[in-house]
Amino acid sequence: MKILITDSANSAAQKAAFFMQQFVIDKPNAVLGLATGGTMLKVYHHMIEFFKAGDFSYANVQSFNLDEYVGLAGTHPASYRYYMNENLFQHIDININNTHLPNGQSDDLPAEANRYENAIHQANGLDAILLGLGKNGHIGFNEPASSLASRTRLKTLAKSTREANMKYFKHIDDVPKYAITMGIKTILEAKNCILIATGESKAQAVVDMIEGPMSANCPASALQMHEYTTVILDKAAASKLKNLDYYHYVHPNGDEVNL
Ligand code: PGA
């Protein structure tokens, strides 16, 4: 794992945005995996800024989001389709028909999960995937005890996840109990993984992901098996790491060093 520790949550987001932009510059028809959540708002803010200031296009990019709630229409303000349209897609030149999320309103949710997994394969897989980290170590909605070999499927959300996402709903009872999420194996098949975590509330999950044993108890620890994972942290999220000095030594200021 490449571990980049930046001074602030904003510089971490900027760095993640820079990586995502670079994938598109290098491969204009890149297939990107995308995430939602509070942390990503800043990442998308910077991706939009870079797009407006830059000389590149998302017109031939395809995107697949990690997950979507079961039962919410894309017009529901807390749905991930709505989030993506509002916070990224409508601000860049991506073709909305090339943006994919699972259909959480499907009549046949297991079939929809299989269709989504197959659609990723038909697109020749993900060139890069952007990931957040749950306080409980989840990536996508792969909650603790998810199979490290899992594929896109229906998943029951953990109580802590529903509580963390309560802020987007009027009442805890309104937070969906289920989601369709890419599986851990689906994520590991992406050619590059970029995970961003900021804030002290993520510090323990960061330790479990990077320095803990690989375990379904911390689904993000499966990234230890991925050849090209970059973890971008701010100081607070990195604060509990045992080998912090080493990570700073390898990448001073969170920068890449060309040898
Ligand atoms: P957050 O969510 O960015 O809102 O903390 C991250 C996640 O649960 O994956």
Residues whose N, C-alpha, C, O or C-beta is under 5 A from the ligand:
A	BS01	PGA	T36 G37 G38 T39 M40 G132 L133 G134 H138 G140
